[in-house]
C-alpha cells in the first residue's frame, strides 16, 4: 500500500494573513519533496513489489521553475477583544462587514460568511438572533445585486 511520505499543511488564517510567507514555505516543501532523485511513485512500487510495471523507469523529478503567483495581499480582519452589545450593531455595520469579508475571502458558504462577518463587528458567538439579523442583511444584498449565489456559496458581485 502506498503511503504519502510528506504532507504540507497551510492553515487558512496563515494564508490570509501572511500569504507570501506561506507561498515560500510551499515552494520549499515542494522542492524538498522531490530533492532525492528517483523518488517517484514507481520507485515506491518497486520497494513494495506492487504494480505491474515494477521494472518501469521512475518518472522525472519535477523542478520548481516558476514561483507561484500570489493574489493581492489581504489585510487581517479586525476583531475587538471585548464582545459587543448586539443591539449596538446596525444593519449598515452588518452590510459593510459582509461585503468586506466577501471581498477579502471570495465566495463562501452562507454560514461561514455570517460567522466571519459577525466576528468582524465584534460578536464572539453567533446565536439565532445574530444569525437572523445577518441573514436578513445578506438577503437584501442578494436582492439588490451586491452579492450573488454561486451554487451553495455566496460571492461578491464583480
C-alpha positions as CSV (number, residue, x, y, z in Angstrom):
1,X,0.0,0.0,0.0
2,X,1.3,3.4,-1.0
3,X,1.5,6.0,1.8
4,X,2.4,9.6,1.4
5,X,5.8,10.4,2.8
6,X,5.3,14.1,3.3
7,X,2.3,16.3,4.0
8,X,2.5,20.1,3.8
9,X,-0.3,21.9,5.6
10,X,-1.3,25.5,5.1
11,X,-3.7,27.0,7.6
12,X,-6.3,29.3,6.1
13,X,-5.6,32.0,8.6
14,X,-1.9,31.9,7.8
15,X,-2.8,32.1,4.1
16,X,-5.0,35.2,4.6
17,X,-2.6,37.0,6.9
18,X,0.9,36.1,5.5
19,X,0.3,34.7,2.0
20,X,3.8,35.5,0.7
21,X,5.5,33.6,3.5
22,X,3.2,30.6,3.0
23,X,3.9,30.5,-0.7
24,X,7.7,30.5,0.1
25,X,7.1,27.6,2.6
26,X,5.1,25.7,0.0
27,X,7.7,26.1,-2.7
28,X,10.4,24.9,-0.3
29,X,8.4,21.9,0.7
30,X,7.7,21.0,-2.9
31,X,11.4,21.3,-3.8
32,X,12.4,19.2,-0.8
33,X,9.8,16.5,-1.6
34,X,11.4,15.9,-5.0
35,X,15.0,16.6,-4.0
36,X,16.0,13.0,-3.8
37,X,16.4,11.7,-7.4
38,X,14.3,8.7,-8.4
39,X,11.8,9.1,-5.6
40,X,8.6,8.9,-7.6
41,X,5.5,6.7,-7.4
42,X,7.2,4.0,-9.5
43,X,10.1,3.8,-7.0
44,X,7.6,3.3,-4.2
45,X,6.0,0.5,-6.2
46,X,9.4,-1.2,-6.7
47,X,10.1,-1.2,-3.0
48,X,6.7,-2.7,-2.1
49,X,6.7,-5.1,-5.0
50,X,3.3,-3.9,-6.1
51,X,2.1,-2.9,-9.6
52,X,2.5,-4.5,-13.0
53,X,5.2,-2.1,-14.2
54,X,7.7,-2.8,-11.4
55,X,10.5,-2.6,-13.9
56,X,9.5,0.7,-15.4
57,X,11.8,3.7,-15.0
58,X,10.9,6.2,-12.5
59,X,9.2,9.5,-13.5
60,X,11.5,12.5,-14.0
61,X,12.0,14.7,-11.0
62,X,9.9,17.9,-11.3
63,X,11.6,21.2,-10.7
64,X,10.2,24.4,-9.5
65,X,10.8,26.8,-12.3
66,X,8.3,29.5,-11.8
67,X,7.2,30.8,-8.5
68,X,3.5,30.7,-7.5
69,X,1.8,34.0,-8.0
70,X,0.2,35.5,-5.0
71,X,-3.0,37.4,-5.2
72,X,-3.2,40.9,-3.8
73,X,-2.3,40.9,-0.1
74,X,-5.3,40.6,2.3
75,X,-5.4,42.7,5.4
76,X,-6.1,40.8,8.6
77,X,-9.6,41.4,9.9
78,X,-10.1,43.5,13.0
79,X,-11.8,41.6,15.8
80,X,-12.4,43.5,19.0
81,X,-11.4,41.7,22.1
82,X,-14.5,42.6,24.1
83,X,-17.8,41.3,22.8
84,X,-20.2,44.0,21.6
85,X,-23.8,44.5,22.6
86,X,-25.8,43.0,19.8
87,X,-28.3,45.9,19.9
88,X,-25.5,48.4,19.2
89,X,-24.7,46.8,15.8
90,X,-26.6,48.4,12.9
91,X,-27.7,46.9,9.6
92,X,-25.2,49.2,7.9
93,X,-22.4,47.7,10.0
94,X,-23.6,44.2,9.2
95,X,-23.7,45.1,5.4
96,X,-20.2,46.6,5.5
97,X,-18.9,43.5,7.4
98,X,-20.5,41.1,4.9
99,X,-19.2,42.9,1.9
100,X,-15.7,43.3,3.3
101,X,-15.5,39.6,4.2
102,X,-16.6,38.7,0.6
103,X,-14.0,41.0,-0.9
104,X,-11.3,39.5,1.3
105,X,-12.3,35.9,1.2
106,X,-14.1,35.4,-2.0
107,X,-17.1,33.0,-2.4
108,X,-18.0,31.1,0.7
109,X,-20.9,29.2,2.2
110,X,-23.5,31.5,3.9
111,X,-22.9,30.1,7.4
112,X,-19.1,30.7,7.1
113,X,-19.8,34.2,5.7
114,X,-22.2,35.1,8.6
115,X,-19.7,33.8,11.2
116,X,-16.8,35.8,9.7
117,X,-18.9,39.0,9.3
118,X,-20.3,38.6,12.9
119,X,-16.7,38.3,14.2
120,X,-15.7,41.3,12.2
121,X,-18.2,43.5,14.0
122,X,-17.3,42.1,17.4
123,X,-19.6,39.1,18.1
124,X,-17.7,36.3,19.7
125,X,-20.6,33.9,19.3
126,X,-23.4,33.7,16.7
127,X,-26.7,32.7,18.2
128,X,-30.1,32.6,16.4
129,X,-30.9,36.3,16.8
130,X,-27.5,37.4,15.5
131,X,-27.6,34.9,12.7
132,X,-31.1,36.0,11.7
133,X,-30.0,39.7,11.6
134,X,-27.1,38.9,9.3
135,X,-29.2,36.6,7.1
136,X,-31.8,39.4,6.6
137,X,-29.0,41.8,5.6
138,X,-27.5,39.2,3.3
139,X,-30.8,38.6,1.6
140,X,-31.1,42.3,0.9
141,X,-27.6,42.3,-0.6
142,X,-28.6,39.4,-2.8
143,X,-31.8,41.2,-3.8
144,X,-30.0,44.4,-4.6
145,X,-27.4,42.6,-6.7
146,X,-24.5,43.5,-4.5
147,X,-23.8,39.8,-3.9
148,X,-24.8,36.6,-5.8
149,X,-25.3,32.9,-5.3
150,X,-22.8,30.5,-6.9
151,X,-24.3,27.1,-6.2
152,X,-24.1,26.7,-2.4
153,X,-21.8,29.7,-2.0
154,X,-22.2,33.5,-1.8
155,X,-19.9,35.6,-3.9
156,X,-19.3,39.3,-4.3
157,X,-20.5,41.0,-7.4
158,X,-17.6,41.9,-9.7
